[in-house]
């Protein structure tokens, strides 16, 4: 492999690789904007052998670059009443060979993944879109997308969503002790944490032993729930189901309070 010498110890190989050498005898190699790290001189090794080593490293690095991701971790905050969120992970094939996406798996049945293209040519861009259905979840949740490619690489993508809590409950469990006397009612305040008015549509008890009544304090923002056992002489339990009005395009939000006489 011939090297055409240039000024200042530089030159260009027949493959079009630009070679430069600094005052300490360290070589630099570049082609098409790809810059190779410095390789120190090896005692007893000719300049030609060093150049060949550099060339092999350059070609190997380019051919194994694989998919480069714009971001592997994306975070967002959902709006009050939002029932799902979508995300797009964008990538580019930075290598010299074709890469195939062989498999994409998710960490939860509440998430799905869609690939816009499975075969990615060198320099080509693509993306993986994910959808997370919230269901009854609130708070911060992270879902994973695991990607396997034909070059044997595994990537894990992170999608974190902060789901606002619409109504906050000081207590979600009320317990009474079996007695011959009359049980005192349990009182719970329901507080809407968002800035948007959301009405409570209904309150239902799964057991007639427990009565549940709702009082408006600030319509759409604050309610007072009173739970009264009609008798406390025997063990019993119930689920109080509270349904909030749906926001446009979403399902109603459902909350549960558990009651026990033991």
LINWO-V663010 format. One record per residue. N is the residue number from 1. OMEGA is omega in whole degrees, -180 to 180 (999 if undefined). D_FIRST is the distance of its C-alpha to the first C-alpha in Angstrom with 2 decimals. Layout:
n=[N;N]
omega=[OMEGA;OMEGA]
d_first=[D_FIRST;D_FIRST]
This chain:
n=[1;2;3;4;5;6;7;8;9;10;11;12;13;14;15;16;17;18;19;20;21;22;23;24;25;26;27;28;29;30;31;32;33;34;35;36;37;38;39;40;41;42;43;44;45;46;47;48;49;50;51;52;53;54;55;56;57;58;59;60;61;62;63;64;65;66;67;68;69;70;71;72;73;74;75;76;77;78;79;80;81;82;83;84;85;86;87;88;89;90;91;92;93;94;95;96;97;98;99;100;101;102;103;104;105;106;107;108;109;110;111;112;113;114;115;116;117;118;119;120;121;122;123;124;125;126;127;128;129;130;131;132;133;134;135;136;137;138;139;140;141;142;143;144;145;146;147;148;149;150;151;152;153;154;155;156;157;158;159;160;161;162;163;164;165;166;167;168;169;170;171;172;173;174;175;176;177;178;179;180;181;182;183;184;185;186;187;188;189;190;191;192;193;194;195;196;197;198;199;200;201;202;203;204;205;206;207;208;209;210;211;212;213;214;215;216;217;218;219;220;221;222;223;224;225;226;227;228;229;230;231;232;233;234;235;236;237;238;239;240;241;242;243;244;245;246;247;248;249;250;251;252;253;254;255;256;257;258;259;260;261;262]
omega=[-177;176;177;-176;177;-179;174;176;-179;179;180;180;179;178;178;179;179;-179;176;180;180;-175;-179;179;179;-177;173;179;-179;175;175;178;179;-178;-179;175;-178;171;-177;177;178;-179;177;-178;-178;179;-179;180;178;179;179;178;179;-178;180;179;-179;-179;-180;-179;-179;-176;-178;-178;177;-178;176;-175;176;176;178;180;-179;180;174;178;-179;177;177;180;179;-175;179;178;179;-178;178;176;-176;-180;176;177;-178;-179;-178;-178;178;178;177;173;-174;-176;172;179;-180;-175;-174;177;179;-179;176;-180;178;180;-179;174;-178;-180;-177;179;178;179;-176;178;176;-180;172;179;180;176;-180;176;-171;-173;-180;-173;173;-178;-177;-180;178;178;-175;173;-178;-173;176;-179;-174;177;176;-177;175;176;176;-179;-176;178;-177;-179;174;-177;-176;174;-177;179;-179;-180;176;-180;177;178;176;-177;173;177;178;-179;178;-177;-180;-179;178;179;172;-176;-179;177;178;-175;176;-175;-178;179;-179;179;178;-177;170;-175;-176;174;-178;176;-180;-179;-178;176;-179;175;-179;179;-176;178;178;173;172;-175;180;-177;-176;180;176;-179;178;-179;-175;173;179;173;-178;-176;180;-179;179;178;-178;172;176;-178;-179;-178;178;-178;179;171;-176;177;-178;179;177;177;-177;178;-180;173;-176;-179;-177;166;-177;999]
d_first=[0.00;3.81;6.67;9.96;12.65;15.87;19.24;20.21;16.97;15.27;12.32;10.61;7.12;6.81;8.65;11.26;11.31;13.30;12.90;16.02;17.47;21.22;23.52;23.49;19.79;19.31;16.26;16.82;14.66;16.26;16.13;19.38;21.61;20.18;20.15;18.82;21.08;20.33;18.81;20.54;19.06;19.37;21.22;19.49;16.07;13.29;11.72;8.20;10.15;12.04;9.35;8.45;12.26;12.82;10.78;12.85;15.94;15.56;15.31;18.10;20.24;20.18;20.98;23.86;25.42;28.35;31.52;32.23;36.00;37.81;40.46;41.27;44.80;47.34;50.94;53.88;57.66;59.77;62.82;66.32;67.16;63.58;63.12;59.34;56.05;52.69;49.20;45.77;42.51;39.64;36.01;32.61;29.70;26.90;24.40;22.04;24.39;28.03;30.59;34.08;37.10;38.81;41.87;43.78;46.84;49.43;51.50;54.86;56.77;57.58;53.99;52.05;48.44;47.12;43.47;42.81;39.75;38.33;34.95;32.76;29.66;26.76;28.21;31.69;34.78;37.75;40.68;43.10;46.74;49.31;53.09;55.44;59.12;61.23;64.34;66.76;64.07;64.44;62.60;58.87;56.91;53.20;51.78;48.41;45.97;43.50;40.39;38.28;35.00;32.89;30.14;32.84;33.67;37.31;38.53;42.12;43.48;46.73;49.48;52.40;55.61;58.66;61.60;64.75;67.95;70.58;73.64;73.96;76.55;77.96;78.79;77.75;80.12;83.89;85.87;89.66;91.74;94.29;97.76;101.21;101.04;99.39;95.67;94.63;92.23;88.58;87.22;83.58;82.17;79.41;77.31;74.86;71.85;70.41;71.65;72.44;75.84;75.66;79.00;79.94;81.08;82.70;83.55;84.49;85.61;84.94;88.23;91.58;92.49;90.23;91.10;88.50;89.39;87.26;88.41;86.61;86.22;83.76;83.03;79.36;78.55;81.01;83.28;85.56;85.59;88.64;88.63;92.08;92.88;96.10;96.94;95.61;97.70;94.94;91.20;89.26;85.97;84.53;81.47;82.06;79.67;79.06;77.47;76.16;75.88;72.53;70.47;69.52;67.26;67.46;69.60;72.51;71.69;73.66;74.65;76.60;79.12;80.44;84.07;85.67;89.20;89.16]
